[in-house]
Amino acid sequence: MPPMLKFVTGLLMYSFIFPRAYVAVVPKGIKWIKDHFYDEIPKDVKWARGYQKFLLGLLFFLEVFLQSSWSAWVAYRILEYSMKAESYKWGYFLIGAICGEAALGYIARKEENVDLWVALRSIIPMGLLIEFVINPRFLDTLFGWLVNISL
């Protein structure tokens, strides 16, 4: 199988699987955590407000991390195939960026209540995908462990 075809079919397959699996699992898990650990705290307790902010920050970080891991994986695939290519390197970058951003866009469109934090949860991983491709050293610094898992 030609490398470009292998790249496109693999990336398209995972670009359909990842966002649908993410939308099916992560929001329900976040909702369960909020239902069981967020709303049960009495408002008159002094530390409750800080606990709630900490929990929301932790959940925000978790979602950004999961979506950024997707961006890192796509960037690794782009760099892996484009470095081996003798011609049409730009094609790997273009197709990879479209597939990666489309998957993140699907996740963003499925959000119910849009506010600043929800927008940031989507914008950060979308920007990181391009940043990872432009600066692979930054990718290795944050997600170098992902190569060992995914290869």
Backbone torsions as a table, in degrees:
resi	resn	phi	psi	omega
1	MET	NA	133.0	178.1
2	PRO	-61.6	147.3	-176.8
3	PRO	-59.1	-38.7	-179.1
4	MET	-64.7	-41.9	179.0
5	LEU	-66.6	-40.3	177.4
6	LYS	-63.0	-42.6	178.7
7	PHE	-62.6	-48.5	-176.6
8	VAL	-65.7	-46.1	-177.8
9	THR	-66.0	-42.2	178.6
10	GLY	-64.0	-45.0	-178.6
11	LEU	-68.8	-39.3	177.1
12	LEU	-63.9	-41.4	179.8
13	MET	-61.8	-49.1	-179.7
14	TYR	-71.4	-26.0	177.2
15	SER	-71.3	-20.1	173.3
16	PHE	-89.6	-35.9	-176.3
17	ILE	-74.6	-51.0	-173.5
18	PHE	-57.7	-52.7	-175.7
19	PRO	-66.0	-35.6	179.5
20	ARG	-70.1	-39.1	176.7
21	ALA	-66.9	-40.6	178.9
22	TYR	-61.4	-48.2	-178.6
23	VAL	-65.4	-32.5	-179.5
24	ALA	-76.3	-29.1	-172.0
25	VAL	-107.6	-53.1	-169.2
26	VAL	-65.1	-50.3	-179.6
27	PRO	-60.2	-35.3	177.3
28	LYS	-67.6	-39.1	176.8
29	GLY	-65.8	-41.2	177.6
30	ILE	-64.6	-42.9	179.0
31	LYS	-62.2	-42.0	178.7
32	TRP	-61.9	-42.7	179.0
33	ILE	-64.0	-43.7	179.1
34	LYS	-64.7	-40.5	180.0
35	ASP	-64.5	-37.3	-174.5
36	HIS	-93.3	-23.1	-175.7
37	PHE	-123.1	-11.1	-174.4
38	TYR	-101.3	-48.2	-173.4
39	ASP	-82.1	-14.9	-174.9
40	GLU	-80.9	-8.2	-177.2
41	ILE	-82.3	127.8	177.3
42	PRO	-64.9	141.9	-176.9
43	LYS	-72.6	-23.0	-177.1
44	ASP	-81.6	-8.7	177.4
45	VAL	-78.6	131.3	-172.8
46	LYS	-63.8	-40.5	-175.7
47	TRP	-81.3	-8.5	-175.7
48	ALA	-62.9	-40.9	-178.5
49	ARG	-63.6	-42.8	178.0
50	GLY	-65.5	-39.1	177.7
51	TYR	-62.8	-43.5	179.9
52	GLN	-64.4	-41.1	178.3
53	LYS	-66.1	-39.3	177.6
54	PHE	-62.8	-44.4	-179.6
55	LEU	-63.7	-44.1	178.0
56	LEU	-63.7	-39.3	177.3
57	GLY	-64.5	-39.8	178.2
58	LEU	-65.5	-42.3	178.1
59	LEU	-66.3	-39.2	176.5
60	PHE	-60.1	-47.9	179.8
61	PHE	-61.2	-40.7	179.9
62	LEU	-61.6	-46.2	-179.5
63	GLU	-66.9	-41.1	177.9
64	VAL	-64.1	-39.7	179.9
65	PHE	-64.3	-44.1	179.8
66	LEU	-63.3	-45.4	-179.9
67	GLN	-70.4	-33.8	177.4
68	SER	-70.3	-29.8	174.9
69	SER	-64.1	-37.9	174.4
70	TRP	-61.5	-46.4	179.2
71	SER	-59.3	-41.9	179.9
72	ALA	-65.4	-42.0	179.9
73	TRP	-63.1	-43.5	178.6
74	VAL	-63.7	-41.9	179.3
75	ALA	-63.5	-40.2	176.3
76	TYR	-61.6	-42.2	178.6
77	ARG	-63.3	-43.9	179.1
78	ILE	-59.9	-49.6	-177.5
79	LEU	-66.6	-38.3	-179.7
80	GLU	-61.2	-48.8	-177.3
81	TYR	-75.8	-36.2	-177.2
82	SER	-71.8	-29.5	178.5
83	MET	-71.0	-28.6	178.9
84	LYS	-84.5	-18.7	-175.2
85	ALA	-73.4	142.5	176.9
86	GLU	-92.0	-27.5	178.3
87	SER	-145.5	167.1	179.4
88	TYR	56.8	41.0	177.3
89	LYS	-62.2	-33.0	-179.4
90	TRP	-63.1	-28.1	179.6
91	GLY	-63.5	-39.2	177.1
92	TYR	-64.2	-42.4	179.3
93	PHE	-64.7	-43.9	-178.1
94	LEU	-66.1	-51.5	-178.6
95	ILE	-65.4	-41.1	178.9
96	GLY	-63.4	-42.7	179.3
97	ALA	-65.5	-41.7	179.7
98	ILE	-63.6	-48.0	-179.2
99	CYS	-65.2	-43.8	-179.5
100	GLY	-65.1	-45.6	-179.5
101	GLU	-70.9	-33.2	178.6
102	ALA	-64.7	-40.5	178.1
103	ALA	-64.1	-43.5	177.8
104	LEU	-67.7	-35.2	176.5
105	GLY	-65.1	-38.0	176.8
106	TYR	-61.7	-44.0	178.7
107	ILE	-62.7	-42.5	-179.0
108	ALA	-65.5	-36.9	-179.3
109	ARG	-69.8	-22.3	-178.9
110	LYS	-84.7	-2.2	178.3
111	GLU	-68.8	139.2	-177.4
112	GLU	-86.9	-55.7	-178.4
113	ASN	-105.6	110.8	-177.2
114	VAL	-95.5	124.6	173.5
115	ASP	-141.0	-169.4	-176.8
116	LEU	-60.3	-43.6	-176.2
117	TRP	-69.0	-36.8	177.1
118	VAL	-66.8	-40.7	178.4
119	ALA	-63.8	-43.8	178.3
120	LEU	-63.2	-36.4	178.2
121	ARG	-60.1	-28.0	179.5
122	SER	-94.5	-36.2	-176.0
123	ILE	-70.5	-40.6	-177.0
124	ILE	-60.0	-52.4	178.8
125	PRO	-65.0	-33.0	178.5
126	MET	-65.3	-41.5	177.4
127	GLY	-69.6	-35.4	-179.6
128	LEU	-66.4	-31.4	178.3
129	LEU	-58.5	-48.0	179.7
130	ILE	-68.3	-40.9	179.1
131	GLU	-62.7	-39.8	179.5
132	PHE	-63.9	-37.8	179.8
133	VAL	-72.4	-38.3	-179.7
134	ILE	-70.7	-39.4	-175.6
135	ASN	-126.0	84.3	-177.2
136	PRO	-62.5	-25.2	177.7
137	ARG	-65.0	-36.5	176.2
138	PHE	-64.3	-39.3	176.9
139	LEU	-61.7	-46.1	179.7
140	ASP	-65.5	-33.2	179.6
141	THR	-66.9	-45.3	-176.2
142	LEU	-85.7	-39.5	-172.5
143	PHE	-128.9	34.1	177.5
144	GLY	-62.5	-29.8	179.1
145	TRP	-67.2	-22.3	-177.4
146	LEU	-68.1	-29.0	179.3
147	VAL	-62.9	-43.9	-178.7
148	ASN	-65.1	-32.5	-179.3
149	ILE	-77.7	-41.4	-171.0
150	SER	-87.4	-13.5	-178.4
151	LEU	-93.2	NA	NA
